[in-house]
Structure formats: structure tokens, C-alpha cells
């Protein structure tokens, strides 16, 4: 009589949101699997001795620390069986589910789901696994499609998408659309009139600072932090004068689109201000390079002087016909009569991707949504986010992020979001917050 072989098993757990205590936590999943295995009373089952817990990790990607370790152990023949509470703990992507199950099958490793035992054995189980994974991926893609349709609808009807409320307006508490602020709107009109008469932006800033007109104040509901309310700079005056929102329109890439909000200035006043600005330019339109495609233009604060970093482009020739463009956020401003800070330069892509990756986890969305959001909203939005192409993600970040403060000593950055930043996602599944992420290394 042959002796039954020993079976070394591993238990895989995943939780999208890191919490201290939760029935869906990794520890709770591990205990559930252990109880199930103990109930089998099989003397041939032996735990491999390693924990494979992915806490705060999205199921829409396989790029997870514990999953990478588990796949390596499987490849080396370290386990014969894997237990998990359900398929969606392993992955929420059909493509990844097929890849993993084929990978495990070839290695001779069985996968058992405690709460979905019908998915465990044979061809029927493999078919059901593929079907469930397909539905999970289909749901995520449907949400992404609804978001795209919602954005198109809002643009078509002149609605505001999200983002920082400009000086001169407030956001309606119900519709989130712009309404003129009774104090700030007349001041905006005065700024345009002064510019149209030929007054320099620097002079306008000095005059309205002397009048005691502060910049707009923003309150972060969740963190309690207040920003703004300071003195105007010439750059802020120029940005105000160039903003089509005061004409009743919204910037839309290199163009503008109609808005449904009330304009503060008429076309003649706006055009007069633009004419004065253009007359003092030192470069032609052809020579000027616009970096509007960068997500955080005029939003990243210099860690040394507190001024906003500007953007610049570096060109590198790689052949007679080709060049490589690199974009940077750098302290090149001389606002306030201060010299620029030397050595403060960060690759734009590094900062943008560091912020983007924050949203791959449901933990970030839960903080952004707040306690009153639907129960599973953070998980579903995180899955939707990872399915969106980068241009869509970038457009949302441009509207959602209002300020990024770099902390060189800690190697982190603090990010402040607009109060209605998550609204486009909430609209599809049914307070600014600060977050810290690793800061890219400054480029000398």
C-alpha cells in the first residue's frame, strides 16, 4: 500500500483597504482558511510556514508584494496547493485570472476557494473561474465607460467637471456648479478693467494688496487646514486675466468650451486685457512653449521658498531626425524680488506618477470620499481608476489636485484635493484631504 504524499499549502489573502480591525482583513481571511483546513482533518496537509498577505493592494493588478512572492514560491516548487477565501482575493481581472490559473496548473498547484468550492476542481471549475473573472472585469469597464459618458455629457451641457474653485466664484453646494461670489466677483471685474487700461500685473497686484483684497481662501474639511488668503503676485494676476472662466467658458485642453455659469466680464473687457498682455510679451506665440498637458502646472510648491514651481522642457537630440523631450517642475520664479532656488528641479513624470499610483489602492479613495460614502465605493472606484487610460487620469488629477507641498527633509509630499474631487466617480457608482507619498529626488 503506497503512502499518500505530503501536501504543502500556502494561504493567500488580500485586502484593498488597510484597517486595524475588519471582518474582511487579511488576518480574518487567514483564520477562515485555517479553520477550513483544520475541519478537513487531513494529516497530509502541511502549512508552508510563510504568510502571503497583500494589505492595501488593488486586485486589478498582479503587481503586489505578496503575490510576487507567492508566484516565485510556486515556480520553485515550494507549495502544492493554495487556499484563498474567494477568487476576487486572488484577482479581479479576467486576463490575470486566466494567466494565474494556467501558471498554477502547469506547476501542478491546486487552488481552493473556501467560499467558492465549486471553483476548485477540474474543467468545470476552470470554466466558472473564467466566467466570474470576466464579469468582474466587465463591471469595471462599464463603470469606466459611464465615467467617460458622464464627462462628455457635462462638457456638452457646459457643466463644470471638478477642481479648484476660481477666485470670484463659489461652488453651489448641491450642483457643484459655479456661482459668482458677491465680494470677489466685482474685484475680478476691477482687475480686468485695470489691465485693459494698461496697468501692469505687478502694479495691479501691489494696488489690490494695498486695498486689503486677499487671494481666495480654501478650507480642507477633513484635515481642517486652510490655504490661500495671502497677497497677490503678478503671476496670479496674469493667470486670472487669462482664465476664460470669467467669460462664462472653461478651458478644454488648448481650446475652450461653453459653460453654464454666469460670466463676470464681457468679451470687450476680456479682449482689452488680453491685448495689453500680448503687447508686453518678449517672445512670439511660435517661440513660446505651453506645458498645459502637465497635470500639476502652478500647483507644486517649492520646498525652500514657498513659491509655485514653474515648468520647463529639456530637449535631447538622439539622431538627426529625432529628439527626446523631458519636462520638469523647477523653481525658476523671481516673484517677490527673490532669486530662484538653485537645484530645485523635479522630473514632471516622476511627480505625476507618484501621485497617480496613490489611487491604485482603495485606502486613498476611502480617505478622499470620507465616512459618508457608499460602503464599497472606495474598492469599486480604485478598480475603475486602474482601468482608465493615463490621459483620463491626468485630466482628473489636473482638476482634483489644488496644491502639492514638497518636504525635502522627510522625502514626502503633501497633496491637497478639491472638495468635490471624487464626485465624477461617485456619480457613476450610485473635502479636500492631504496624503503623503514618496517624493521624487531633486535633479541638480
VENTA-V765032 format. One record per residue. N is the residue number from 1. PSI is psi in whole degrees, -180 to 180 (999 if undefined). OMEGA is omega in whole degrees, 0 to 359 (999 if undefined). D_LAST is the distance of its C-alpha to the last C-alpha in Angstrom with 2 decimals. Layout:
# VENTA-V765032
n | psi | omega | d_last
N | PSI | OMEGA | D_LAST
N | PSI | OMEGA | D_LAST
This chain:
# VENTA-V765032
n | psi | omega | d_last
1 | 124 | 183 | 72.93
2 | 149 | 181 | 69.19
3 | 134 | 180 | 66.73
4 | 138 | 182 | 64.17
5 | 154 | 176 | 60.62
6 | 142 | 180 | 58.11
7 | 114 | 177 | 55.52
8 | 124 | 183 | 52.06
9 | 155 | 174 | 50.45
10 | 153 | 177 | 47.09
11 | 124 | 179 | 46.59
12 | 134 | 178 | 43.70
13 | 151 | 177 | 42.78
14 | 137 | 175 | 40.28
15 | 128 | 184 | 39.77
16 | -33 | 184 | 37.52
17 | 130 | 178 | 37.20
18 | 122 | 178 | 36.66
19 | 157 | 179 | 39.53
20 | -37 | 182 | 41.27
21 | 124 | 182 | 44.69
22 | 140 | 180 | 45.69
23 | -20 | 179 | 48.51
24 | 11 | 182 | 46.09
25 | 164 | 179 | 43.67
26 | -39 | 180 | 42.81
27 | -40 | 179 | 45.13
28 | -40 | 177 | 47.94
29 | -41 | 180 | 47.53
30 | -44 | 180 | 47.59
31 | -39 | 179 | 50.75
32 | -45 | 179 | 52.39
33 | -42 | 180 | 51.88
34 | -40 | 178 | 53.15
35 | -41 | 179 | 56.22
36 | -45 | 181 | 56.92
37 | -40 | 179 | 56.69
38 | -36 | 181 | 58.89
39 | -23 | 177 | 61.48
40 | -27 | 178 | 61.75
41 | 44 | 181 | 63.12
42 | 113 | 183 | 62.13
43 | -12 | 182 | 62.12
44 | -9 | 180 | 60.15
45 | 127 | 180 | 57.01
46 | 127 | 180 | 54.45
47 | 140 | 183 | 51.04
48 | -15 | 177 | 48.20
49 | -2 | 179 | 46.79
50 | 140 | 175 | 43.29
51 | 137 | 177 | 42.12
52 | 83 | 185 | 40.34
53 | 120 | 175 | 39.25
54 | 97 | 180 | 36.61
55 | 135 | 180 | 36.20
56 | 31 | 183 | 34.39
57 | 136 | 179 | 34.05
58 | 145 | 178 | 35.13
59 | 3 | 182 | 37.97
60 | -5 | 179 | 36.74
61 | 154 | 176 | 34.48
62 | -1 | 181 | 35.08
63 | 71 | 180 | 31.52
64 | 142 | 184 | 32.65
65 | -52 | 183 | 32.30
66 | -37 | 178 | 36.05
67 | -40 | 177 | 37.05
68 | -42 | 179 | 34.87
69 | -41 | 181 | 36.53
70 | -44 | 180 | 39.96
71 | -35 | 178 | 39.67
72 | -41 | 178 | 38.69
73 | -42 | 178 | 41.71
74 | -44 | 181 | 43.93
75 | -32 | 180 | 42.76
76 | 0 | 179 | 43.62
77 | 25 | 184 | 47.01
78 | -18 | 180 | 46.42
79 | 157 | 177 | 48.30
80 | -15 | 185 | 51.28
81 | 149 | 177 | 51.05
82 | 134 | 175 | 48.62
83 | 141 | 172 | 49.67
84 | 158 | 183 | 48.04
85 | -32 | 182 | 49.66
86 | 163 | 181 | 49.14
87 | -38 | 184 | 47.56
88 | -12 | 173 | 45.01
89 | -32 | 178 | 43.55
90 | -50 | 179 | 42.81
91 | 156 | 174 | 41.42
92 | 8 | 181 | 41.97
93 | 131 | 179 | 41.30
94 | -45 | 181 | 44.24
95 | -44 | 180 | 42.21
96 | -35 | 179 | 40.69
97 | -46 | 179 | 44.15
98 | -44 | 180 | 45.74
99 | -48 | 182 | 43.02
100 | -46 | 183 | 43.31
101 | -39 | 175 | 47.10
102 | -40 | 179 | 47.46
103 | -45 | 180 | 45.03
104 | -39 | 179 | 47.02
105 | -44 | 180 | 50.34
106 | -30 | 179 | 49.49
107 | -2 | 181 | 48.57
108 | 28 | 182 | 51.91
109 | 126 | 175 | 50.44
110 | 147 | 175 | 52.36
111 | 125 | 182 | 50.65
112 | 133 | 178 | 52.74
113 | 120 | 186 | 52.14
114 | -42 | 183 | 54.05
115 | -1 | 179 | 54.50
116 | 66 | 187 | 54.93
117 | -21 | 180 | 57.26
118 | -13 | 181 | 58.49
119 | 8 | 192 | 55.13
120 | -47 | 193 | 55.46
121 | 146 | 165 | 57.86
122 | -173 | 184 | 58.70
123 | -37 | 180 | 58.27
124 | -44 | 178 | 59.20
125 | -40 | 179 | 56.49
126 | -41 | 179 | 53.92
127 | -45 | 180 | 55.07
128 | -37 | 177 | 54.88
129 | -44 | 181 | 51.37
130 | -39 | 181 | 50.28
131 | -47 | 180 | 52.13
132 | -41 | 178 | 50.60
133 | -37 | 179 | 47.09
134 | -41 | 179 | 47.81
135 | -40 | 179 | 48.92
136 | -43 | 180 | 45.82
137 | -38 | 179 | 43.58
138 | -42 | 180 | 45.92
139 | -43 | 181 | 45.66
140 | -42 | 181 | 41.86
141 | -33 | 177 | 41.94
142 | -40 | 178 | 44.65
143 | -43 | 179 | 42.57
144 | -39 | 179 | 39.65
145 | -41 | 180 | 42.18
146 | -36 | 178 | 43.59
147 | -44 | 179 | 40.19
148 | -42 | 180 | 39.71
149 | -38 | 179 | 43.24
150 | -43 | 178 | 42.71
151 | -44 | 180 | 39.62
152 | -40 | 179 | 41.65
153 | -46 | 181 | 44.58
154 | -42 | 179 | 42.60
155 | -43 | 182 | 41.06
156 | -33 | 183 | 44.50
157 | 16 | 174 | 46.08
158 | 23 | 183 | 43.46
159 | 153 | 176 | 42.32
160 | 137 | 181 | 39.01
161 | -55 | 181 | 37.07
162 | -173 | 172 | 34.99
163 | -176 | 184 | 32.00
164 | 133 | 179 | 31.41
165 | 124 | 182 | 34.51
166 | 155 | 175 | 33.87
167 | 136 | 181 | 35.03
168 | -13 | 182 | 38.72
169 | 161 | 168 | 39.65
170 | 161 | 175 | 40.47
171 | 126 | 178 | 40.70
172 | 133 | 186 | 44.29
173 | -23 | 181 | 44.76
174 | -53 | 185 | 46.79
175 | -17 | 183 | 45.60
176 | 8 | 179 | 41.93
177 | 162 | 187 | 42.44
178 | 137 | 173 | 41.52
179 | 140 | 182 | 44.10
180 | 135 | 174 | 43.80
181 | 126 | 187 | 43.12
182 | -25 | 179 | 46.02
183 | -45 | 187 | 43.95
184 | -34 | 184 | 40.68
185 | -47 | 178 | 42.19
186 | -30 | 179 | 44.05
187 | -38 | 176 | 40.91
188 | -45 | 179 | 39.05
189 | -39 | 179 | 42.00
190 | -39 | 177 | 41.84
191 | -43 | 179 | 38.14
192 | -40 | 180 | 39.09
193 | -43 | 179 | 42.14
194 | -43 | 180 | 40.21
195 | -40 | 180 | 37.65
196 | -28 | 178 | 40.58
197 | -2 | 176 | 42.19
198 | 5 | 179 | 39.17
199 | 137 | 182 | 37.52
200 | 148 | 178 | 33.76
201 | -40 | 179 | 31.48
202 | -39 | 179 | 30.33
203 | -41 | 178 | 34.03
204 | -45 | 180 | 34.92
205 | -45 | 181 | 32.31
206 | -41 | 182 | 33.66
207 | -47 | 183 | 37.25
208 | -25 | 172 | 37.01
209 | -39 | 178 | 35.09
210 | -30 | 178 | 38.02
211 | -9 | 180 | 40.40
212 | 31 | 177 | 38.83
213 | 102 | 180 | 37.68
214 | 162 | 173 | 34.84
215 | 171 | 185 | 32.53
216 | 142 | 179 | 33.70
217 | 133 | 179 | 33.94
218 | 133 | 179 | 33.12
219 | 126 | 176 | 34.65
220 | 111 | 187 | 33.46
221 | -42 | 185 | 36.82
222 | -40 | 182 | 35.86
223 | -20 | 182 | 33.31
224 | 5 | 183 | 35.11
225 | 142 | 178 | 31.93
226 | 132 | 177 | 32.20
227 | 164 | 181 | 29.46
228 | -164 | 180 | 29.83
229 | 16 | 182 | 32.61
230 | -162 | 181 | 30.39
231 | 153 | 179 | 30.34
232 | 148 | 172 | 29.74
233 | 165 | 178 | 26.97
234 | -37 | 180 | 27.38
235 | -41 | 179 | 25.03
236 | -36 | 177 | 27.29
237 | -45 | 180 | 30.31
238 | -45 | 179 | 29.08
239 | -39 | 178 | 28.31
240 | -45 | 182 | 31.80
241 | -28 | 182 | 33.47
242 | -5 | 185 | 31.99
243 | 117 | 181 | 32.92
244 | -7 | 181 | 36.04
245 | -30 | 182 | 37.08
246 | -9 | 173 | 38.98
247 | 1 | 185 | 41.09
248 | 22 | 181 | 42.10
249 | 168 | 177 | 39.70
250 | 144 | 172 | 36.59
251 | 138 | 180 | 33.48
252 | 83 | 186 | 33.73
253 | -129 | 179 | 30.82
254 | -6 | 182 | 31.18
255 | -173 | 174 | 34.75
256 | 161 | 178 | 36.65
257 | 158 | 180 | 39.58
258 | 143 | 174 | 42.53
259 | 165 | 179 | 42.41
260 | 3 | 181 | 45.42
261 | 164 | 182 | 44.35
262 | 130 | 178 | 45.81
263 | 155 | 178 | 43.91
264 | -31 | 178 | 43.27
265 | 157 | 177 | 43.40
266 | 173 | 185 | 45.46
267 | -40 | 182 | 44.36
268 | -43 | 179 | 45.36
269 | -42 | 179 | 43.34
270 | -46 | 182 | 40.25
271 | -37 | 180 | 40.66
272 | -40 | 178 | 41.15
273 | -41 | 180 | 37.82
274 | -39 | 181 | 36.06
275 | -42 | 179 | 37.83
276 | -40 | 179 | 36.60
277 | -44 | 182 | 32.96
278 | -34 | 184 | 33.22
279 | -20 | 182 | 34.92
280 | 7 | 179 | 31.97
281 | 143 | 179 | 29.29
282 | -7 | 178 | 27.65
283 | 157 | 178 | 27.03
284 | 167 | 179 | 29.53
285 | -36 | 180 | 29.58
286 | -37 | 184 | 28.97
287 | -24 | 184 | 25.81
288 | 141 | 177 | 24.32
289 | 122 | 179 | 22.28
290 | 138 | 182 | 23.05
291 | 39 | 183 | 20.99
292 | -17 | 180 | 23.89
293 | -15 | 179 | 23.68
294 | 137 | 189 | 20.62
295 | -32 | 191 | 22.13
296 | 33 | 177 | 20.30
297 | 130 | 181 | 19.94
298 | 30 | 179 | 20.54
299 | -17 | 181 | 20.76
300 | 126 | 184 | 17.41
301 | 134 | 178 | 17.26
302 | 130 | 182 | 14.32
303 | -12 | 184 | 14.63
304 | -41 | 184 | 14.51
305 | -13 | 178 | 16.75
306 | 0 | 177 | 18.62
307 | 160 | 178 | 18.38
308 | 138 | 176 | 17.99
309 | 145 | 175 | 14.77
310 | 173 | 181 | 15.48
311 | 147 | 173 | 14.99
312 | 161 | 185 | 14.02
313 | 135 | 176 | 14.77
314 | 127 | 181 | 13.35
315 | 134 | 178 | 16.34
316 | 124 | 181 | 16.74
317 | 127 | 179 | 20.25
318 | -13 | 174 | 21.87
319 | 178 | 180 | 25.38
320 | -23 | 184 | 27.61
321 | -9 | 189 | 28.30
322 | 145 | 174 | 25.20
323 | 152 | 177 | 21.67
324 | 130 | 179 | 19.09
325 | 133 | 174 | 17.48
326 | 136 | 181 | 14.36
327 | 146 | 183 | 14.03
328 | 152 | 166 | 11.38
329 | 124 | 186 | 12.06
330 | 156 | 176 | 10.14
331 | 98 | 180 | 11.50
332 | 9 | 183 | 13.01
333 | 149 | 173 | 16.46
334 | 24 | 180 | 18.62
335 | 144 | 180 | 21.37
336 | 11 | 180 | 23.58
337 | 8 | 180 | 22.81
338 | 146 | 175 | 19.56
339 | 160 | 178 | 16.51
340 | 156 | 180 | 13.36
341 | 119 | 182 | 10.97
342 | 141 | 176 | 7.89
343 | 0 | 179 | 4.55
344 | 93 | 181 | 6.97
345 | 128 | 184 | 6.62
346 | 135 | 175 | 8.80
347 | 126 | 182 | 10.82
348 | -41 | 182 | 14.18
349 | -40 | 181 | 16.25
350 | -45 | 180 | 14.96
351 | -45 | 182 | 15.83
352 | -40 | 181 | 19.03
353 | -32 | 176 | 20.22
354 | -41 | 178 | 19.66
355 | -43 | 181 | 21.92
356 | -43 | 184 | 24.29
357 | -22 | 175 | 24.98
358 | -38 | 189 | 26.12
359 | 3 | 173 | 29.13
360 | -17 | 181 | 30.26
361 | 145 | 179 | 32.02
362 | -22 | 181 | 35.03
363 | -43 | 180 | 33.90
364 | -43 | 180 | 31.38
365 | -36 | 180 | 34.07
366 | -41 | 177 | 36.60
367 | -41 | 182 | 34.51
368 | -38 | 183 | 33.90
369 | -33 | 182 | 37.58
370 | 174 | 187 | 39.07
371 | -16 | 184 | 42.38
372 | 3 | 180 | 44.61
373 | 157 | 175 | 43.28
374 | 150 | 190 | 45.61
375 | -47 | 185 | 45.76
376 | 15 | 185 | 44.15
377 | -44 | 184 | 41.90
378 | -44 | 180 | 38.59
379 | -45 | 184 | 39.44
380 | -38 | 180 | 40.62
381 | -39 | 178 | 37.71
382 | -40 | 179 | 35.19
383 | -41 | 179 | 37.15
384 | -43 | 181 | 37.24
385 | -46 | 183 | 33.51
386 | -17 | 179 | 32.73
387 | -12 | 182 | 35.20
388 | 144 | 175 | 33.61
389 | 156 | 184 | 31.52
390 | -41 | 179 | 27.86
391 | -37 | 177 | 28.68
392 | -43 | 178 | 31.20
393 | -42 | 181 | 28.92
394 | -42 | 180 | 26.24
395 | -41 | 179 | 28.96
396 | -43 | 180 | 30.12
397 | -37 | 179 | 26.70
398 | -37 | 180 | 26.23
399 | -34 | 189 | 29.53
400 | -37 | 184 | 29.43
401 | 127 | 180 | 26.09
402 | -22 | 184 | 26.15
403 | 138 | 175 | 23.19
404 | 120 | 179 | 20.21
405 | 126 | 181 | 19.02
406 | 136 | 179 | 15.96
407 | 95 | 186 | 16.71
408 | -39 | 184 | 13.82
409 | -33 | 181 | 16.48
410 | -11 | 182 | 18.53
411 | 33 | 181 | 16.03
412 | 173 | 173 | 18.19
413 | 144 | 176 | 18.72
414 | 133 | 186 | 22.06
415 | 129 | 177 | 23.58
416 | 132 | 183 | 26.55
417 | 154 | 176 | 28.95
418 | 150 | 183 | 31.67
419 | -35 | 184 | 35.17
420 | 27 | 185 | 36.55
421 | -40 | 185 | 33.57
422 | -3 | 187 | 35.67
423 | -41 | 179 | 38.79
424 | -32 | 179 | 38.48
425 | -40 | 179 | 38.57
426 | -36 | 180 | 41.31
427 | -25 | 184 | 43.42
428 | -15 | 182 | 43.52
429 | 24 | 169 | 44.59
430 | 999 | 999 | 47.36
431 | 80 | 185 | 35.75
432 | 152 | 179 | 32.37
433 | 159 | 177 | 30.91
434 | 142 | 179 | 27.72
435 | 150 | 179 | 26.15
436 | 136 | 177 | 23.40
437 | 165 | 177 | 21.35
438 | 135 | 183 | 18.53
439 | 134 | 176 | 15.17
440 | 154 | 181 | 12.51
441 | 135 | 180 | 9.48
442 | 144 | 179 | 6.45
443 | 124 | 178 | 3.80
444 | 999 | 999 | 0.00
